[in-house]
Amino acid sequence: MELTARQSEFLLKDTDPSLRRGVLRDLLGRPEDDPEVVRARQEIGQTGWAARILEDQEPRGHWGMFRDRGEDLYVPKYIATNWRLLVLSDLGMTVEDSRIARATDLVFQYWETDKESVFGGEGSELCVTGNTARMMTRFGRGNDPRISRALDWLVRTQKPDGGWHCWDSEVGTLDCWEALAAFAALRPGDRTERIRKSIERGAAFYLDRGLLREIDGTSYAPWHRLHYPTHYYYDLLVGLDTLTALGYGEDPRLRPALDELRSKQNPDGTWNLDAVHPDLLPDDPYHPKPPMYPFLFEYPGMPSRWVTYLALRVFERVDAVRGATA
């Protein structure tokens, strides 16, 4: 991909190393052994956004409170350990860093005291299980048998229509994207036949709905806004990022969503951070229980480096797939 002068300056000049690595690798096609990519990777966790998060980590590996039982790694939303680790996995941290290794050990220990509720046991819940499987895979702990059990549970709980739902329902909803995102984090060769079939059914669920409407045609205003971090919330960019990561960039059913993403681009080639979660409508039946604290690196309503990178990565994947099949 050729970046404009404005995009190149915005994304690469004096920016976070996680972002710089992603831009060099995913947008400019640099290999992992490229000196600039290597340097950026080595700086992740030493400076920038990841380093800022890790500054507040406690010696045991957590953020904030922690007890051997209870929800201390999950609340308060969205600054407790669970949420910090989701962001750190996005930023490219792995268990090669001892701070991430300690934190992931603690997460395994914590959830195991709760009847393995994340790993396909009693009480498993879609967004927690999917998010945990995704971040652990990215961190380099995907070979752990507990993650295999979590992935198997995600396959088994897929609805007949191909979607997923957090609540007791026979049908899926666009809001429950975490299973597909967990599968997208796996290398293609690590996806079992059951997971591949689940991906096909799940992708069809989203594509048939144009990524932005339920089967009855209803949509939801926050889905049309761009956010980061996303936590367990769905939006246009979440859907496009997940589906293109799974290789569906050439599917014509993506076109309306791609067109909408393109329409949100600023004249200078950037995209704004539209809102920070929880981005809820006044009459929304779901409201997270307090205490709750929004978490952000960038300011809503302003051009966002991270959102711009993700949006351009979507279009790069689309172009790459179409070029390969031309």
Secondary structure, 3 states (H helix, E strand, C coil): CCCCHHHHHHHHCCCCHHHHHHHHHHHCCCCCCCHHHHHHHHHECCEHHHHHHHCCCCCCCCCCCCCCCCCCCCCCECCCHHHHHHHHHHCCCCCCCHHHHHHHHHHHHHHHCCCCCCCCCCCCCHHHHHHHHHHHHHHCCCCCHHHHHHHHHHHHCCCCCCCCCCCCCCCCCCCCCHHHHHHHHCCHHHCCHHHHHHHHHHHHHHHHCCCCCCCCCCCCHHHHCCECCCCCCCCHHHHHHHHHHCCCCCCHHHHHHHHHHHHCCCCCCCCECCECCCCCCCCCCCCCCCCECCCCCCCCCCECHHHHHHHHHHHHHHHHHHHHHC
